[in-house]
Amino acid sequence: METISIEVEPEIARAYQEANLMERKKMQLILNSSLKQFINRRSLEEIIQEMQAQAQVNGLTQEILDEILSDDI
């Protein structure tokens, strides 16, 4: 296995940090399994399109995204 970092909601991070080793292993297995299913069922293009639609519904326009990205450079 490899280690990656992902952003999660605060309550998820808190629950993981407070979990014992066995609970953490279970969470990791569930997440790993879910991510495998997610990436194997749809193309990257489908995933990106869905993420863009969700971002737009939540008020993230291309202009706002461009501004955020330019601030990081």
C-alpha positions as CSV (number, residue, x, y, z in Angstrom):
1,M,0.0,0.0,0.0
2,E,1.0,3.6,-0.4
3,T,0.1,6.6,1.7
4,I,-1.7,9.6,0.2
5,S,-3.2,12.7,1.8
6,I,-6.8,13.7,1.1
7,E,-9.0,16.5,2.4
8,V,-12.0,15.4,4.4
9,E,-14.7,17.2,6.5
10,P,-13.6,18.1,10.0
11,E,-15.8,15.5,11.7
12,I,-14.4,12.7,9.5
13,A,-10.8,13.8,10.4
14,R,-11.7,13.9,14.1
15,A,-13.3,10.5,14.1
16,Y,-10.3,9.0,12.3
17,Q,-7.8,10.7,14.7
18,E,-9.8,9.5,17.8
19,A,-10.2,5.9,16.5
20,N,-8.1,3.0,17.8
21,L,-5.8,1.1,15.5
22,M,-8.3,-1.5,14.6
23,E,-11.0,1.1,13.7
24,R,-8.5,3.0,11.6
25,K,-7.7,-0.2,9.7
26,K,-11.4,-0.8,9.0
27,M,-11.9,2.8,7.8
28,Q,-8.9,2.4,5.5
29,L,-10.2,-0.8,4.1
30,I,-13.6,0.7,3.5
31,L,-12.2,3.8,1.9
32,N,-9.8,1.8,-0.3
33,S,-12.6,-0.4,-1.5
34,S,-14.9,2.5,-2.2
35,L,-12.2,4.3,-4.2
36,K,-11.5,1.2,-6.2
37,Q,-15.1,0.9,-7.1
38,F,-15.3,4.6,-7.9
39,I,-12.4,4.6,-10.3
40,N,-13.1,1.3,-12.0
41,R,-16.7,2.1,-12.9
42,R,-16.3,5.4,-14.7
43,S,-13.8,7.1,-16.9
44,L,-11.8,10.0,-15.7
45,E,-13.7,12.2,-18.0
46,E,-17.0,11.2,-16.4
47,I,-15.6,11.8,-12.9
48,I,-14.3,15.2,-13.9
49,Q,-17.6,16.2,-15.5
50,E,-19.5,15.2,-12.4
51,M,-17.1,17.1,-10.2
52,Q,-17.5,20.2,-12.4
53,A,-21.3,19.9,-12.2
54,Q,-21.1,19.6,-8.4
55,A,-18.8,22.6,-8.2
56,Q,-21.1,24.7,-10.3
57,V,-24.1,23.7,-8.2
58,N,-22.1,24.8,-5.2
59,G,-21.3,28.2,-6.8
60,L,-17.8,27.5,-8.0
61,T,-17.7,29.1,-11.5
62,Q,-14.8,28.8,-13.9
63,E,-13.9,32.4,-13.2
64,I,-13.7,31.7,-9.4
65,L,-11.6,28.6,-10.0
66,D,-9.2,30.5,-12.3
67,E,-8.8,33.2,-9.6
68,I,-8.1,30.6,-7.0
69,L,-5.6,28.9,-9.2
70,S,-3.8,32.1,-10.1
71,D,-3.5,33.0,-6.4
72,D,-1.5,29.8,-5.8
73,I,1.1,30.6,-8.5
